[in-house]
Amino acid sequence: MQELQGRVAVVTGGAGGIGLAIVRSFLAEGMRVAVADVERAALERAATELEPLGEVLPVETDVSDLASVETLADAVYGHFGACHVLCNNAGVGAPSAKVWETTPNDWRWVFGVNVTGVVNGILAFVPRMLESGEEGHVVNTSSPDGGIAPLPTASVYAASKSAVSILTECLATQLAEEGGRVRASVFYPSGGLMRTGLWTAERTRPAELARERPRTTPPMTPEKLEEMAAKAGRPLQWQSLDELAALVVDGLRRERFVMMLDAEEAADTLHRRADQFGRRELPNAHQF
C-alpha cells in the first residue's frame, strides 16, 4: 500500500500506548483514523489531543464483544465510507503466575481481548474490505513473548499472543489465495521495554472477570522496575513507541508480513528453538 494519503484506518486500543502512537503516525501520513478504545475518558483525551493533527473518529469499543465491534464497523463505514487499514491492536495481560496458579477468569479475560478481539475485528471488517474491491491491509498486534519465545512466567499472555501469530498467518494465506487486494501482517512490538497501558491493564478488567482469588505478588510498574535496575547499577532502555509506529507505516508500504525490529535476531532465536524441537527437547530461549 504505497499511497496512504486520504486512506481510512481503524486502530483498536488507540487511545494510549502503541495504539496512540500508530494513530499519530497515520495522521502524519494524511490518513483519516477511527480510534477505538474501551476506556471512554482515555478516548476523550486522545480525541482532544489528536484533533489538530487530522480527521479522527473516536468510538468507544469493547473488542471482546462482537456486537460492539460491529457497531464500530458501522460507524466507520457510515462516517468514512471505507476501511483500508485495520489495526487489531488492543491487548491486556494477566498477573504473572505458574499455570496451575492462574485462574479461569485470567484466561477468559486475556483471550477475550487478545484473541477473540482480533477475530471480532476480522469478522466485522474483512468481508466489507473484500467486497469493496479496494486495496486493504489487516495488522494484528502479537508479541515476541509468545510469537517468538514465550516467557514462562507470563503463560496466559504468551499463549494468547502465540494464537494471534498463528491466526494472522492463516488469515494472510487465505487472503492471498482469495486473489483480492486485502493483505494481512503480524506486528511484533519489539526493541526493548515499553511504556504502555499493559503495565496497568487490570484497570480495564470487567468485574465479572475478576480473579477468583487475590494475586500473590504486587503488580510491577515501570517506576518500580527502574528503581530495581538503578539499585543494581543497570539503567533501563525504553523503546520509542513512535519508532514502532513508523515501523508499521513502513511495513504497510513494503507489504511485509512481519513488522518487527531486530527480526534477524528473532530468527536466530527461532532457529535455536527449532533445533531443540528437532532433538525432542524443551525449547529454552528464556533462562528460568
URZIMO-V834741 format. One record per residue. N is the residue number from 1. RES is the residue in three letters. PSI is psi in whole degrees, -180 to 180 (none if undefined). OMEGA is omega in whole degrees, 0 to 359 (* if undefined). D_FIRST is the distance of its C-alpha to the first C-alpha in Angstrom with 1 decimal. Layout:
BEGIN
n:res:psi:omega:d_first
N:RES:PSI:OMEGA:D_FIRST
N:RES:PSI:OMEGA:D_FIRST
END
This chain:
BEGIN
n:res:psi:omega:d_first
1:MET:89:184:0.0
2:GLN:-40:184:3.8
3:GLU:115:180:5.7
4:LEU:-22:180:7.0
5:GLN:125:177:10.5
6:GLY:-8:179:12.2
7:ARG:161:182:9.9
8:VAL:130:178:12.2
9:ALA:150:174:12.3
10:VAL:129:180:15.4
11:VAL:114:175:16.9
12:THR:153:188:20.2
13:GLY:32:190:22.7
14:GLY:0:184:21.2
15:ALA:0:181:24.5
16:GLY:169:174:25.3
17:GLY:-138:182:24.5
18:ILE:-38:180:21.1
19:GLY:-45:180:19.8
20:LEU:-39:177:21.1
21:ALA:-39:178:19.6
22:ILE:-43:179:16.1
23:VAL:-48:180:16.9
24:ARG:-41:180:18.2
25:SER:-41:178:15.2
26:PHE:-43:180:12.9
27:LEU:-36:178:15.7
28:ALA:-24:178:15.9
29:GLU:0:180:12.4
30:GLY:17:179:13.8
31:MET:159:172:12.4
32:ARG:136:193:15.1
33:VAL:131:169:16.1
34:ALA:122:181:18.5
35:VAL:115:181:20.5
36:ALA:134:179:22.4
37:ASP:151:181:25.4
38:VAL:-19:183:28.8
39:GLU:109:184:30.7
40:ARG:-46:183:31.6
41:ALA:-43:178:33.1
42:ALA:-38:179:30.1
43:LEU:-42:179:27.8
44:GLU:-41:178:30.1
45:ARG:-44:181:30.2
46:ALA:-42:180:26.4
47:ALA:-41:179:26.1
48:THR:-42:180:28.8
49:GLU:-39:188:27.1
50:LEU:-20:186:23.7
51:GLU:-42:180:25.0
52:PRO:-13:187:25.3
53:LEU:-17:181:21.7
54:GLY:-170:184:20.1
55:GLU:120:184:20.0
56:VAL:139:174:20.7
57:LEU:105:178:22.0
58:PRO:133:181:24.2
59:VAL:117:177:25.1
60:GLU:125:188:27.7
61:THR:134:171:26.7
62:ASP:104:187:28.3
63:VAL:-20:180:25.7
64:SER:-9:182:28.6
65:ASP:113:183:29.6
66:LEU:-40:180:27.7
67:ALA:-39:179:29.4
68:SER:-40:180:28.1
69:VAL:-35:175:24.5
70:GLU:-36:175:25.0
71:THR:-39:175:26.4
72:LEU:-48:181:23.3
73:ALA:-42:178:21.2
74:ASP:-42:180:23.7
75:ALA:-42:181:23.6
76:VAL:-48:182:19.9
77:TYR:-31:177:19.9
78:GLY:-35:183:23.2
79:HIS:-48:185:22.1
80:PHE:-25:182:18.5
81:GLY:5:183:18.5
82:ALA:164:168:15.1
83:CYS:120:181:13.1
84:HIS:-31:180:9.3
85:VAL:123:177:9.5
86:LEU:116:177:12.9
87:CYS:103:175:14.4
88:ASN:88:191:17.7
89:ASN:-21:184:19.3
90:ALA:137:180:22.9
91:GLY:155:178:25.5
92:VAL:168:178:29.2
93:GLY:139:178:31.7
94:ALA:164:177:35.4
95:PRO:144:176:38.2
96:SER:136:181:38.6
97:ALA:157:170:41.4
98:LYS:148:185:42.8
99:VAL:-43:183:41.4
100:TRP:-5:176:44.9
101:GLU:2:171:45.1
102:THR:172:178:41.9
103:THR:158:179:42.4
104:PRO:-37:181:41.1
105:ASN:-25:172:39.6
106:ASP:-46:182:37.6
107:TRP:-42:180:35.9
108:ARG:-44:183:35.6
109:TRP:-52:185:34.0
110:VAL:-45:179:31.6
111:PHE:-32:178:30.4
112:GLY:-40:180:30.3
113:VAL:-53:190:27.8
114:ASN:-33:183:25.9
115:VAL:-58:179:25.7
116:THR:-34:178:26.7
117:GLY:-40:177:24.5
118:VAL:-46:179:21.4
119:VAL:-45:180:22.8
120:ASN:-39:176:23.5
121:GLY:-43:179:20.0
122:ILE:-46:182:18.8
123:LEU:-39:185:21.8
124:ALA:-29:187:21.4
125:PHE:-41:189:17.7
126:VAL:-42:178:16.3
127:PRO:-40:179:18.8
128:ARG:-38:179:17.9
129:MET:-41:178:14.1
130:LEU:-43:182:15.1
131:GLU:-32:182:17.7
132:SER:-26:183:15.6
133:GLY:-1:181:13.9
134:GLU:162:175:10.7
135:GLU:136:181:7.2
136:GLY:163:181:7.7
137:HIS:134:175:8.0
138:VAL:127:178:11.5
139:VAL:115:180:12.6
140:ASN:128:181:16.3
141:THR:118:175:18.5
142:SER:-146:177:21.2
143:SER:144:172:23.5
144:PRO:-30:177:25.1
145:ASP:81:183:28.3
146:GLY:-61:181:27.9
147:GLY:-28:181:24.9
148:ILE:-57:181:26.3
149:ALA:110:183:29.9
150:PRO:135:174:31.6
151:LEU:118:187:33.9
152:PRO:-32:182:37.2
153:THR:-12:182:38.3
154:ALA:54:189:35.1
155:SER:-41:183:35.4
156:VAL:-50:180:34.1
157:TYR:-47:182:31.0
158:ALA:-41:180:30.3
159:ALA:-39:180:30.9
160:SER:-40:182:28.4
161:LYS:-30:172:25.6
162:SER:-42:179:26.4
163:ALA:-41:180:26.0
164:VAL:-41:180:22.5
165:SER:-48:181:21.5
166:ILE:-42:178:23.1
167:LEU:-44:182:21.8
168:THR:-37:177:18.2
169:GLU:-43:177:18.9
170:CYS:-45:181:20.6
171:LEU:-47:182:17.8
172:ALA:-40:179:15.1
173:THR:-44:180:17.7
174:GLN:-39:178:18.6
175:LEU:-39:178:15.2
176:ALA:-42:179:14.8
177:GLU:-27:180:18.4
178:GLU:-25:177:17.7
179:GLY:9:179:15.8
180:GLY:-162:186:13.4
181:ARG:16:179:9.7
182:VAL:134:180:9.8
183:ARG:171:179:9.5
184:ALA:147:179:11.5
185:SER:158:174:12.3
186:VAL:131:183:15.6
187:PHE:123:178:16.0
188:TYR:99:172:19.4
189:PRO:127:191:20.8
190:SER:178:176:22.9
191:GLY:-13:180:24.8
192:GLY:-168:180:27.9
193:LEU:148:184:29.5
194:MET:142:175:27.7
195:ARG:94:181:29.1
196:THR:172:179:27.7
197:GLY:-6:180:29.4
198:LEU:-29:179:29.7
199:TRP:-32:183:33.0
200:THR:36:185:34.5
201:ALA:-25:181:32.7
202:GLU:-21:181:36.1
203:ARG:-23:182:36.2
204:THR:5:184:33.9
205:ARG:124:180:35.8
206:PRO:146:181:37.4
207:ALA:-37:182:41.2
208:GLU:-11:178:41.5
209:LEU:22:177:39.5
210:ALA:154:179:41.5
211:ARG:141:180:42.8
212:GLU:-15:174:45.9
213:ARG:153:183:47.6
214:PRO:150:175:47.1
215:ARG:154:185:45.1
216:THR:-10:180:47.3
217:THR:147:178:45.5
218:PRO:151:180:44.4
219:PRO:143:176:40.7
220:MET:143:176:39.3
221:THR:158:176:37.9
222:PRO:-39:181:36.1
223:GLU:-43:179:39.4
224:LYS:-40:180:41.5
225:LEU:-40:179:39.4
226:GLU:-39:178:39.6
227:GLU:-43:179:43.3
228:MET:-42:181:43.7
229:ALA:-40:180:41.8
230:ALA:-41:179:43.8
231:LYS:-31:180:47.0
232:ALA:-2:180:46.0
233:GLY:27:181:45.1
234:ARG:84:180:41.5
235:PRO:143:183:39.3
236:LEU:149:175:35.9
237:GLN:124:182:32.5
238:TRP:134:181:29.9
239:GLN:134:177:26.2
240:SER:125:177:24.3
241:LEU:-30:178:22.1
242:ASP:-35:177:20.1
243:GLU:-39:178:19.3
244:LEU:-39:178:18.1
245:ALA:-40:178:15.8
246:ALA:-33:177:14.4
247:LEU:-39:179:13.9
248:VAL:-45:179:11.6
249:VAL:-46:179:9.5
250:ASP:-39:180:9.7
251:GLY:-35:176:9.1
252:LEU:-45:182:5.7
253:ARG:-36:182:4.9
254:ARG:-4:183:7.4
255:GLU:49:178:6.8
256:ARG:135:176:10.4
257:PHE:-42:179:12.6
258:VAL:122:175:15.0
259:MET:106:189:14.3
260:MET:138:169:17.7
261:LEU:150:176:20.0
262:ASP:41:181:22.7
263:ALA:-32:180:21.3
264:GLU:-39:178:23.8
265:GLU:-40:177:26.6
266:ALA:-36:179:25.5
267:ALA:-39:178:25.5
268:ASP:-41:178:29.1
269:THR:-44:180:30.0
270:LEU:-37:177:28.7
271:HIS:-44:179:30.7
272:ARG:-42:179:33.8
273:ARG:-40:179:33.4
274:ALA:-40:178:32.9
275:ASP:-42:178:36.1
276:GLN:-40:177:38.0
277:PHE:-43:180:36.9
278:GLY:-27:177:38.1
279:ARG:7:180:41.4
280:ARG:34:180:41.5
281:GLU:163:174:41.6
282:LEU:119:176:40.2
283:PRO:136:183:37.0
284:ASN:58:180:37.9
285:ALA:-31:176:34.9
286:HIS:142:176:36.4
287:GLN:131:180:40.0
288:PHE:none:*:42.1
END
